[in-house]
Amino acid sequence: MIKIGQIVPSSNLTMEREIPAIFRAREQVSPERFSFHSARMRMKKVTKEELEAMDADSDRCALELSDAKVDVL
């Protein structure tokens, strides 16, 4: 099982659906199996201030995902 960690903006509704769908399709032709684990960074609007805050929050997200011992972020 390959554990994939995703750091996702809180307003994003796409990545947690589409990325797993891509890997599920791969499972049909390859023996690897995947699990998906997400941490969210706050972001409501794309502004300079929110992007800076989101960037500062990325370390927290990476640390949380490391607790799950993901193979890749």
DASUL-V488477 format. One record per backbone hydrogen bond with DSSP energy under -0.5 kcal/mol. CO is the residue of the C=O (numbers start at 1). NH is the residue of the N-H. E is the energy in kcal/mol with one decimal. If there is no record, write none. Layout:
# DASUL-V488477
co = [CO CO]
nh = [NH NH]
e = [E E]
This chain:
# DASUL-V488477
co = [1 2 2 3 3 3 4 6 6 8 9 14 14 15 15 17 18 19 20 21 22 23 24 25 26 26 33 35 37 39 41 43 45 47 48 49 50 51 52 53 54 55 57 58 59 60 61 62 63 64 64 65 65 66 72]
nh = [3 4 35 5 71 72 37 8 39 41 12 17 18 19 20 21 22 23 24 25 26 27 28 28 29 30 2 4 6 8 10 11 47 51 52 53 54 55 56 57 58 58 61 62 63 64 65 66 67 67 68 68 70 69 5]
e = [-0.6 -0.6 -2.2 -0.5 -2.3 -1.3 -2.5 -0.6 -2.3 -2.2 -2.0 -1.7 -2.9 -1.7 -0.5 -1.4 -2.1 -1.9 -2.8 -1.9 -1.5 -1.8 -0.7 -1.0 -1.8 -1.1 -3.0 -3.0 -3.1 -2.8 -3.5 -0.7 -1.5 -2.6 -2.3 -2.3 -2.6 -2.4 -2.1 -1.4 -0.7 -1.0 -1.9 -2.5 -2.4 -2.5 -2.5 -1.8 -1.0 -0.7 -0.6 -0.9 -1.0 -1.5 -3.3]
